[in-house]
Amino acid sequence: MVRTVGLMVKDDEQAQRTADAFSVWLVNRGLEVVRALASGSGPVSCCRAPEDVEVVFVLGGDGTFLSAARWIGSLGVPLLGVKFGEVGFLAEVPEDRLYEIADAVLQGFYTAEERMCLKVSLHRGDETLLEERVLNDVVIAKSAMARLARVRTEIDGRYLTTYTGDGLIVATPTGSTAYSMAAGGPVVHPFLEAILMTPICPFTLTNRPLILPEDVRITIRLDPRSSGDIMLTCDGQSGHDLQHGDSLSVVRAKTPLRLITLPGQRYFDVLKAKLRWSGERI
């Protein structure tokens, strides 16, 4: 039986009102509630979820869900996304079914999909500047006014190529429908275990998106000729300056994220709704 519940809530008036009422409902059932506020830079009310949290309800959209994924880290806690507004790929439950679904989840009547994550490590000399876990993608991109980004890539220690353009996206299958898709990358079913590399506006048209095995190690450095005004972004939640001489390592994370799904809800139903595939002639 669940005793401690996490709430990750979008910084939005409607979501906050719903969270207030939902928290009262949970407390009246004898549960302890740990609540965090999501913003554009991730959860701001606390750094990490307590280890005794057993399930997390995410009230917001896909951005709020990414904040929740960072909040729980590698705890392996299942997440349930409650959507506010448009259809999302991660937030599946409509607001009007929150209490119905929550009652079933708290009794243990649910299934959870495992979604592959990435571990991102940034090294500067002998110092490790950051280690992040991402669900969607890590993006290396130039600023609006910078010259071309030249991103040198290695796969398992062997040189692959230097991408020249606006930047490079390294994504999971879950993240294939996010920035990677907008940059021309393929849609990859989230049950597949693979890593995507999608160049952003490549200067050389032969630089195409790649789908790599999940067990490779990707090493990324800036070419000496690259603009120095380059930013590293993890899941659109945190940003870091990338300098010449830095080494960025991307590998598969050991622990997947557990995503609670609705009975009868299929990935392709969400995909068709989100991308507005009608199957009819225009």
N, C-alpha and C positions, 0 to 999 in steps of 0.2 A: 504494500500500500504506500502510495506517495505521501510524503510528509512535508517536503519543502519544494516550492514552485518558484521558478524565475519568471519575471515579466520584463521583456525588453519593449519599450514603448516609443513610438515615433513622437518627435517634438511637434505635435499637432493637437489643436484643441479637441477635435472629435475623438482622436485616439486616446488622449488623456482622460476625457470623460468616461469613455468605455473602460479604460484601465481602472479608474477609481471604483466603478460599480463592480467590475470583475474581481478586484482585490477584496472587496467586502464579501462577495459571494464565496471566494476561496477561504477567507478567514473564518466565515461562519461554518465552513465544513471542517474546521480544526486544522487548517494548513497554515504553515508559515510562508509568507510571501517576501521574496527579494526582488525589488524593482529597480530597473535601470533605465535611464533616458538615453535615447539614441540621437545623434546629431550627425552632421556631415563628416565629422572627424571621428566617428565611432562613439561608443558608450562613454558618457561624461560623468555619470553619477558614481562609478567605481571602475577600477581597472580590470578586474577579473571576477567571474562568478564564484561564489563560495563552493567548496568541493561537495557540500551536502545537497546542492540543488539536483533534483532528480528529473525534472522536465522543465522546458522553457517555452512559454507562449510568447510569440512575437506579434505585436500589434502595430502594423504599419504596412510598408511595401517591401520590395526586394532590397532596397538600401538598408532598411531597418533590420532585415534578416541577416545581411552581411555584418552589421554591427553586432548582432547576437552571436554569430559564428565566431567573431573575434573575442567576444566576451567570455564564451565558454572554453575557448582554446581547445585543448586536447582531452577534455574531460569525458567526451563520449556521450554527453547528455543529449537526448532526443529533442528536436525543435519542431514546433508547430507554428506555421505562419498564418496569421489572420489578416486578410487584405482589406485595405481601405482605398476605394477608388477603382482604378483600372486593374485588369487581370495581370497577375505577376507570374513569373516562372517558379518562384520559391514560396510566396505567400498564397496558399490555395484556399483556405477556409473563408467563406463569406462572413461578414460581421454578424448577420442574423442567425448563424448556426454556431456561434462561439460556445454558448453554454451547453448545447446538445453534444457537440464534439468533445468539449472539455470534460464533461461527465464521463464519457466513454474512455477517454485517455487516462483520467485519474484512476479508473478501475482496471487499467491495464489492457483494455480492448483496443489495440491499435497495431498497425504495422509500420515499420520504419525502413526506408531505403538508405543505403550507404552511398554517400557521395565522396568521391576522391577529392583530396585537398593537396595543396603544394606547400612545401617548406622553402622559404626564401631567406637567404643569409647574405648580408652585405659585409665585406671585409675591406679594411683600409690598412695596408701594411699588416702588422701582427694583431691588429685590433678588430674585433667583431662589433660592428656598429649597430646591427639589428638582426634579429631573427623573427620573422613573421610567418604566420600560417594563413594561407589564403584559400578561399572557396572558389572564387571566380577567376581572378587574373592578377598578374603583376605587369605593370606597364612602364616601359622606359620611353620617355617622350621629351621632345624639345619644347621650350617655351614658345609663345606666339611669335616673338621677334627674333628668335635665334636662327643661326644658319643651320645647315643640314646636320642631322644626327648621324653619326657613323658608329654602328653598334657591332662590335666583333663578337662572334659566337663560337663556342666550342661544344661538342657533344662527346661526353665521356673522355675529355682531355684531348680530343682531336679537332683541329680547326675545321669549321664548316664554311662560314662566309662572313663578310662584313656587310650588314644591312645599311644602306644609305637611303635616308628619307626623313620622315617625321618621327620615326621611332619603331618600337617593337612590342608586341603583346605576347606574353606567355600565359596560356589559359588552360584550365581544366575542361572536361566535357561539359560540366555544369556552366562554366563561364563562356562556352562557345556561342551562346545566344545573347551575350552582352556586347562589350566593346569589340571583341574579335569579329563577331558577325557584321557589325557596322563597318569594320575595316575590310570586309570581303572574305573573312574566314568561313570555313564550313560549319554547319550545324552537326554536332556530334552527340549521339544519344548518351545521357548521363550514366547509363549502366556500363558503358565501355570504359576501360582504363587506359588512358592515353594522355599525352601532353601536346598542346597545340602551340605552334609558333606562327604568329601572323604579323607581317610587316605593315606599318602604317604609312600609306602613301609612298611606296618605294620608288626611288629615283630610277632604278633598273627594273624593267617590267618582268625580267626573268626571275626576280625574287618573289616566289610564290609562298602561300601558307604551307606549313608542314604539319603532319600528324606523326608524333613520335611515340615509341613504346613508353610505358609508364615508369620503367626502371632506369631510364637514362639520367645522367647528370648534365644539366645545361649550365655553362659558365659564360658570363657576359661581361665584357669590358668595353670601355670607350676607346675607339681608335684615336691615335694621336692627332689626326686631322679633324676630329669631330668638334662640333661646338661644345663649349664647356657649360652651357646653360641647359643642363639635362636634369629631369626630375624622374625619380622612381616612385611609383604609386602602387600600393597594395590594396586590392579590392575597392579602390576608390575611396578608402577610408583614411589612409595615412600617406603622407608624402615625405620624401627624403631627397636631398641633393645627391646627385651622382657625379663624382669627380674623376678626372683622369688618374689612372693608377688603381682605382677601386676595382674589386672583383665581386661580382654578383653570382651566387650559386642558387639554382632552382632544382629541387628534387621532389619526388612524391613524399607527402607527409605520411608518417606511420599510421596515424589514426584517422579514419574517415569521419565525415560528419553524418549524423543520423537525422534524417528528415522524415517526420511523421506525415503519412499520406492518407487521403480519404479513400474509403472503399469505392471501387469503380472508377476512380480518377486515373486516367491514363495520360502519359506524357504527351502523346500526340494530340490529345484533345486540347491541352493547354497550348501546345505549339501552334495548332491551327487557329485558336482564338486570338493568341497574342500577335501572330503574323497575318491574321485576317485572310487565311486561305479559305476560299469559298468553294473551289472546285468548279466554278462556273466561268464562262467566258465573260470578259469585260466588255 
